[in-house]
Amino acid sequence: DFSNPEDNRSDVTLIVDGKAIHVNKQYLGMYSSVFHSLFFRNSADKEKKEFKLDDVDYKELIDLLHVIYPSRKNVAGT
């Protein structure tokens, strides 16, 4: 669950479809050049705590984050 800022040792919030997604920018930047560029491309971005992502589907981003943060994925019983 990425809705709790205490989870994932988050230090930045992504806003997608009006919903907050709390993540750790160092961790995401390490696994994704796209996130690294978003968070660290210039000194002003390094200090930002919130990034609004347009043209991104909320569910698809959550699915991607579950790949990057595999221990955060809930496993449903059968």
Kinemage of the C-alpha trace (Angstrom):
@kinemage 1
@onewidth
@group {chain A} dominant
@subgroup {mainchain}
@vectorlist {calphas} color= white
{ca asp a 1} P 0.000 0.000 0.000
{ca phe a 2} L 1.541 3.269 -1.104
{ca ser a 3} L -1.107 5.495 0.505
{ca asn a 4} L 0.648 5.647 3.880
{ca pro a 5} L 3.626 8.018 4.003
{ca glu a 6} L 5.202 5.908 6.767
{ca asp a 7} L 5.432 2.858 4.507
{ca asn a 8} L 8.424 2.460 2.173
{ca arg a 9} L 10.368 5.117 4.102
{ca ser a 10} L 8.838 7.609 1.712
{ca asp a 11} L 10.337 11.020 1.187
{ca val a 12} L 8.326 12.130 -1.827
{ca thr a 13} L 4.720 11.972 -2.998
{ca leu a 14} L 3.585 11.250 -6.535
{ca ile a 15} L 0.156 12.621 -7.433
{ca val a 16} L -1.600 10.517 -10.063
{ca asp a 17} L -5.279 10.921 -10.946
{ca gly a 18} L -5.614 13.082 -7.822
{ca lys a 19} L -4.345 10.275 -5.560
{ca ala a 20} L -1.209 10.418 -3.420
{ca ile a 21} L 1.412 7.694 -3.815
{ca his a 22} L 4.190 7.781 -1.216
{ca val a 23} L 7.565 6.481 -2.356
{ca asn a 24} L 11.274 6.776 -1.701
{ca lys a 25} L 12.975 8.763 -4.455
{ca gln a 26} L 16.441 7.257 -3.910
{ca tyr a 27} L 15.030 3.745 -4.182
{ca leu a 28} L 12.965 4.480 -7.297
{ca gly a 29} L 15.807 6.435 -8.886
{ca met a 30} L 18.100 3.465 -8.409
{ca tyr a 31} L 15.751 1.171 -10.359
{ca ser a 32} L 14.423 3.552 -12.988
{ca ser a 33} L 16.232 6.108 -15.120
{ca val a 34} L 12.876 7.830 -15.692
{ca phe a 35} L 12.346 8.346 -11.961
{ca his a 36} L 16.003 9.286 -11.490
{ca ser a 37} L 15.637 12.004 -14.106
{ca leu a 38} L 12.356 13.193 -12.570
{ca phe a 39} L 13.768 13.470 -9.061
{ca phe a 40} L 17.345 14.576 -9.700
{ca arg a 41} L 17.500 16.404 -13.041
{ca asn a 42} L 18.158 19.769 -11.404
{ca ser a 43} L 18.722 21.215 -7.957
{ca ala a 44} L 15.149 22.528 -7.613
{ca asp a 45} L 13.739 19.033 -8.202
{ca lys a 46} L 16.015 17.549 -5.546
{ca glu a 47} L 14.176 19.594 -2.924
{ca lys a 48} L 10.640 18.951 -4.186
{ca lys a 49} L 8.448 16.745 -2.018
{ca glu a 50} L 5.581 16.314 -4.475
{ca phe a 51} L 5.445 15.518 -8.180
{ca lys a 52} L 2.250 15.546 -10.217
{ca leu a 53} L 2.353 12.943 -12.981
{ca asp a 54} L 0.020 13.630 -15.879
{ca asp a 55} L -0.798 11.031 -18.528
{ca val a 56} L -0.047 8.213 -16.077
{ca asp a 57} L -2.623 5.603 -15.138
{ca tyr a 58} L -2.874 5.149 -11.361
{ca lys a 59} L -3.388 1.372 -11.423
{ca glu a 60} L -0.581 0.820 -13.922
{ca leu a 61} L 1.826 2.845 -11.793
{ca ile a 62} L 0.829 0.900 -8.673
{ca asp a 63} L 1.435 -2.352 -10.586
{ca leu a 64} L 4.884 -1.084 -11.620
{ca leu a 65} L 5.688 -0.075 -8.046
{ca his a 66} L 4.782 -3.577 -6.875
{ca val a 67} L 7.439 -4.899 -9.243
{ca ile a 68} L 10.012 -2.434 -7.921
{ca tyr a 69} L 8.890 -2.949 -4.297
{ca pro a 70} L 8.095 -6.698 -4.414
{ca ser a 71} L 7.707 -7.058 -0.649
{ca arg a 72} L 4.851 -4.514 -0.689
{ca lys a 73} L 2.559 -6.691 -2.816
{ca asn a 74} L -0.215 -8.372 -0.840
{ca val a 75} L -0.589 -12.044 -1.601
{ca ala a 76} L -4.190 -13.201 -1.675
{ca gly a 77} L -5.113 -16.701 -0.547
{ca thr a 78} L -6.838 -19.065 -2.946
